[in-house]
Amino acid sequence: MNVATVRWTRKRQFVGTDEHGHSVVMDARPEYKGEGSGIRPIELVLHGLAGCTGMDVISVLEKKRQDVRGLEVVVDGVQREDDYPHYYETIRVEYVVKGYGVKPEAVARAIELSEEKYCSVKGMFGPQVKVTSSFRVVEADAPGAEVCGTEG
């Protein structure tokens, strides 16, 4: 079982902590009586999706022996505005894989496995949330060098 404890600190700021002591600051925008000092709770959904699918994609690409040097997952969502709750109606996920000789078909398959089978965050979305994804592979300069991140 996972346990999250969230405590109110001031105005609209809350600090969430897990059972291992990791924490995250959440806050509202100033126009909603917050200070903008942390991630909005709804945005944590995007972070969770990016982290979850990113871990899956790296794991699958490692098993496929792809020379991956970096992965960046950019997620944006559009919330419904006509009624409450303002959940994300559409979410776009872009994967930027940096590596040497990484096969696009391996990346496509890793994303497919993550989004359709492994990613628990993606699996929690109902049919009212449309998730689309795309990817690009950025070629690294030479084999063997260990790099993390995706410059250029």
C-alpha positions as CSV (number, residue, x, y, z in Angstrom):
1,M,0.0,0.0,0.0
2,N,1.2,3.5,-0.8
3,V,0.5,6.3,1.6
4,A,0.5,10.0,0.9
5,T,0.1,12.6,3.6
6,V,-0.8,16.2,2.6
7,R,-0.6,19.1,5.0
8,W,-1.8,22.6,4.6
9,T,1.0,25.1,5.2
10,R,-0.6,28.5,4.3
11,K,-3.1,30.2,2.0
12,R,-3.6,27.5,-0.7
13,Q,-0.2,25.8,-0.3
14,F,0.0,22.2,0.7
15,V,3.0,19.9,1.1
16,G,2.6,16.2,0.2
17,T,4.9,13.6,1.7
18,D,5.2,9.9,1.0
19,E,6.1,7.2,3.5
20,H,9.7,7.5,2.6
21,G,9.9,11.3,3.3
22,H,9.9,12.5,-0.3
23,S,7.8,15.6,-0.7
24,V,6.2,17.9,-3.3
25,V,4.9,21.4,-2.9
26,M,1.4,22.2,-4.3
27,D,-0.1,25.6,-4.6
28,A,-2.7,27.6,-6.5
29,R,-2.1,30.5,-8.8
30,P,-2.3,34.0,-7.2
31,E,-5.6,34.7,-8.8
32,Y,-7.0,31.8,-6.8
33,K,-5.6,33.0,-3.4
34,G,-2.3,31.0,-3.8
35,E,1.2,32.2,-4.2
36,G,2.2,30.1,-7.2
37,S,4.9,28.5,-5.1
38,G,4.4,24.9,-6.2
39,I,2.9,22.7,-8.8
40,R,-0.9,22.8,-9.1
41,P,-2.4,19.5,-8.0
42,I,-4.0,18.8,-11.5
43,E,-0.5,19.3,-13.1
44,L,0.8,16.5,-10.9
45,V,-1.3,14.2,-13.1
46,L,0.9,15.3,-16.1
47,H,4.1,14.8,-14.1
48,G,2.9,11.4,-13.0
49,L,2.0,10.3,-16.5
50,A,5.4,11.5,-17.9
51,G,7.4,9.8,-15.1
52,C,5.4,6.6,-15.3
53,T,5.6,6.2,-19.1
54,G,9.2,7.4,-19.2
55,M,10.3,4.7,-16.8
56,D,8.5,2.1,-18.9
57,V,10.0,3.3,-22.1
58,I,13.6,3.3,-20.8
59,S,13.1,-0.1,-19.3
60,V,11.8,-1.6,-22.6
61,L,14.5,0.2,-24.7
62,E,17.2,-1.2,-22.3
63,K,15.8,-4.7,-22.8
64,K,15.9,-4.2,-26.5
65,R,19.6,-3.2,-26.1
66,Q,19.1,0.3,-27.6
67,D,21.9,2.7,-26.9
68,V,19.8,5.4,-25.3
69,R,21.6,8.4,-23.8
70,G,18.6,10.5,-22.8
71,L,14.8,10.7,-22.7
72,E,12.6,13.8,-22.3
73,V,8.9,13.4,-22.0
74,V,6.9,16.6,-22.7
75,V,3.2,16.4,-21.7
76,D,0.5,19.0,-22.1
77,G,-3.1,18.8,-21.3
78,V,-6.3,20.8,-22.0
79,Q,-8.8,20.9,-19.2
80,R,-12.5,21.0,-19.8
81,E,-13.9,24.4,-18.8
82,D,-17.6,24.0,-19.3
83,D,-18.4,22.1,-16.1
84,Y,-16.8,20.7,-13.0
85,P,-14.5,18.9,-12.4
86,H,-12.0,20.5,-14.8
87,Y,-10.3,17.3,-15.7
88,Y,-8.0,16.9,-18.7
89,E,-10.0,16.1,-21.8
90,T,-7.0,15.8,-24.0
91,I,-3.4,15.1,-23.2
92,R,-0.5,15.1,-25.7
93,V,2.7,13.2,-24.9
94,E,5.9,13.8,-26.8
95,Y,8.9,11.5,-26.3
96,V,12.3,12.8,-27.3
97,V,14.8,9.9,-27.3
98,K,18.5,10.7,-27.6
99,G,20.8,7.8,-28.5
100,Y,23.2,6.2,-30.9
101,G,21.6,4.1,-33.6
102,V,18.3,3.9,-31.8
103,K,15.7,2.2,-34.0
104,P,12.4,4.2,-34.3
105,E,10.4,1.0,-34.4
106,A,11.9,0.0,-31.0
107,V,10.8,3.4,-29.6
108,A,7.3,3.1,-31.1
109,R,6.9,-0.4,-29.6
110,A,8.2,0.8,-26.2
111,I,5.7,3.6,-26.1
112,E,2.9,1.3,-27.2
113,L,3.7,-1.2,-24.4
114,S,3.9,1.5,-21.8
115,E,0.7,3.3,-22.8
116,E,-1.4,0.1,-23.4
117,K,0.0,-2.3,-20.8
118,Y,2.4,-1.1,-18.2
119,C,1.8,2.6,-17.2
120,S,-0.5,2.6,-14.2
121,V,-1.1,6.3,-14.5
122,K,-2.3,6.1,-18.1
123,G,-4.4,3.1,-17.1
124,M,-6.4,5.2,-14.6
125,F,-7.7,7.5,-17.3
126,G,-11.3,6.8,-18.4
127,P,-12.6,7.1,-21.9
128,Q,-13.3,10.8,-21.4
129,V,-9.6,11.5,-21.6
130,K,-8.0,11.4,-25.1
131,V,-4.3,10.7,-24.9
132,T,-2.2,11.1,-28.1
133,S,1.5,10.6,-28.4
134,S,4.4,11.2,-30.7
135,F,8.1,10.7,-30.6
136,R,11.4,11.7,-32.3
137,V,14.8,10.2,-32.1
138,V,17.8,12.5,-31.8
139,E,21.1,10.9,-32.9
140,A,24.0,11.1,-30.5
141,D,27.5,11.8,-31.7
142,A,29.2,8.5,-30.9
143,P,28.6,5.1,-29.3
144,G,29.6,4.3,-25.8
145,A,29.5,7.7,-24.0
146,E,27.1,7.9,-21.1
147,V,24.8,10.9,-21.4
148,C,21.5,11.8,-19.7
149,G,19.1,14.5,-20.9
150,T,18.3,15.6,-24.4
151,E,20.1,18.7,-25.6
152,G,19.3,19.9,-29.1
